Amino acid sequence: MTKVDAASVLAMRNAIIQQNASLQKAAGVAPGGAAGKSDFAGALKGALNEVNELQSKSSAATDAYERGDTADIASVMLAREKASLGFQATLQVRNKLLSAYKDIMSMPV
């Protein structure tokens, strides 16, 4: 068996801490913080803003096609489908949240 001295343990510890910090920096997480600590309201607002942006792009692409500015019907249909899919997903999340809220409110106290 080999003996482990305190200096080598501290060196390994520091190397692990540096690797962890570099991985967190690459992932966009503040060092010492956790990725899962974002608030629910902020995440929901971000998702709604993204769906709104998809619908705006879809509307702009449709208007451009109707004016004759673009002849690429595939990109217009793709933008419309992305917007539709985003809206449907948002609607399903809303329905699940309302169902969970109703279930919680109907629980006996």
N, C-alpha and C positions, 0 to 999 in steps of 0.2 A: 504494500500500500504506500502511496505517496502522501507526504505531508503537505497540507495546504496552509500557506502562511497568510497573514492578514493583508499583506500588500497585494497579493494576487487576487484575493477575494474582492478587495476594494477596486482594483483595476477592472475586474469583470463587471462589477456593479456599475461603475462609471460608464463602461462601454455599453451596457444594456440600457442605461438611462439615456445616453446619447442616441442610440438607435431608436428608442421609443420616441424621443423628441423629434427626430428627423422624420419618422413615420407619421406622427401627428401633424407635423408641418406640411408634409406632402398631402395628407388627407384634408387639410384645411381646418384642423381643429386646433384651438389655442392650447399650448402646452399646459398640462395640469387639468384641463377640462375634459369633459366627455362629449362624444358626438351626440349622445341621446339626450342632452340637457336642453335642447331647444324647446320652446314652449309650443303647446298645441295650437293656440290661436295664431301664432306667427306662421306655423307650417300650413295651417288651413288657409290663411290669407294669401300666402305665397302660391298655393295651389290654385286658388280662385283667380289670382292675377295672371297665372300662366294660362288658364283656360280662357280668360278674357283676351289675352294676347293672341291665342290661337284663333279665336273667333274674329278678332280684328283683322288678322292676316288673311283669313279666309274671305272675309267681306271685301278686303282690298283686292285680292286676286280675282274674285268674281267680277268686281266692278271693272278692273283692268281688261278682263276678257270680253266683257260686254261692250266696252268702248273700242275694242280692237287693238289695244296697246300690246297685247300678247296673244300668241296663237297656240300656246302650249296648254292644251286642255288637260293633260295629265297632271301638271303641277297644280292647276286650279282644283281638280277633283281630289288630289292628294291633300291639299290644304283644307278643303271642305270636310273630308273624312277625318282628318286629325281633329278638327274643331268639333265635329259630331261625336267622336269617340271620347274626347275630353269632357264634353258636356254630359254624355251618358254616364261616364265614370263618376263625375261630380254628383249627378242626380242619385246614383246608387249609394254613394257614401252618405249623402244627406238622408236618404231613406233609412239606412242602417243606423245612423245616429239618432234619428227620431224614434225608431223602434226601440233602441236601447234606452232612450230617455223615458219612453212610455213604460217600459218594463221596470225600470228603476222606480218610477213614480207610483206604480201600482203595487210595489212591495209593501207588505205590512210592516209597521214600525214597532 
